[in-house]
Amino acid sequence: MPFLASDADVETFARDGFLLVPGLLDAAETERLAVTARRDRSMEQGATTRSDAAGGKTILAVRDSLSDDIYSRLVRSRRIAESMSRLLGDEVYHYHHKLMLKEPRVGGAWEWHQDYGYWYSYGCLYPAMGSCYIAIDRATQANGCLQIVPGSHHFGRLEHGKVGGQTGADPERVAAVLNRLPLMYVEMQPGDGLFFHSNLLHRSDANTSPDPRWSLIACYNTRGNDPYELKRHNRYQPLDLLPDDAQL
Ligand SMILES: O=C(O)CCC(=O)C(=O)O
């Protein structure tokens, strides 16, 4: 049976702000996701590039709508969506999803931020939101894996402003947080999943390695947190969940 968050996982997530699930996708599903992404020409149309302070570039394809592709089927899979509902304690809906392409040697860094630092300004009143990062490629310190601060979601939303060319959390606060809590490098194998709370502080280094670091990130909002005004992404709409035995 595919993964489904247990009561113990709900406790872990509440305490740490994240849940790492090795083998969230099996080998065949992981391969299908990777093959689809590498062949996906439509990505070139919708993609944007974000630069970091040193000129590194990450390609980002953000999608607000669902289709029948493997990315959408993952968003609609019970193992991710129903697990996220359990972790956040409310029914979730698709807020958006994105492919993050950190290419070898040029993939840029991300400054410390909380996703709710962004989503707050898109009309979401509560931080009852979360994401699931699905590794398409192996993510290591060398190719700029995610770095998180376990437990940092308990600080609540930090001020966000311009940090270099990006929107990031107030550097003074981040330094104070890092004096209290250790950071963790989230090294992942292809097919592993990381569920994380929208107030969890995270960042990543540039990819200076010869290996790509691609991922799919599925972002969810909760039914009780329908944006009071819609600046970006989606309002509440029931998510049509896929049965467990549907092919991804
Ligand atoms: O993939 C990364 O390195 C960072 C992604 C990220 O921070 C985000 O999508 O919020």
The ligand as a MOL file (V3000), in Angstrom:
LIG
                    3D

  0  0  0     0  0            999 V3000
M  V30 BEGIN CTAB
M  V30 COUNTS 10 9 0 0 0
M  V30 BEGIN ATOM
M  V30 1 O 14.1560 23.9450 -4.5280 0
M  V30 2 C 14.7590 24.7590 -3.8340 0
M  V30 3 O 15.9550 24.7830 -3.7470 0
M  V30 4 C 14.0220 25.7790 -3.0430 0
M  V30 5 C 12.5840 25.7320 -3.2950 0
M  V30 6 C 11.8610 26.6430 -2.4300 0
M  V30 7 O 12.4020 27.2230 -1.5380 0
M  V30 8 C 10.4510 26.8740 -2.5970 0
M  V30 9 O 9.8910 26.3980 -3.5780 0
M  V30 10 O 9.8510 27.5180 -1.7440 0
M  V30 END ATOM
M  V30 BEGIN BOND
M  V30 1 2 1 2
M  V30 2 1 2 3
M  V30 3 1 2 4
M  V30 4 1 4 5
M  V30 5 1 5 6
M  V30 6 2 6 7
M  V30 7 1 6 8
M  V30 8 2 8 9
M  V30 9 1 8 10
M  V30 END BOND
M  V30 END CTAB
M  END
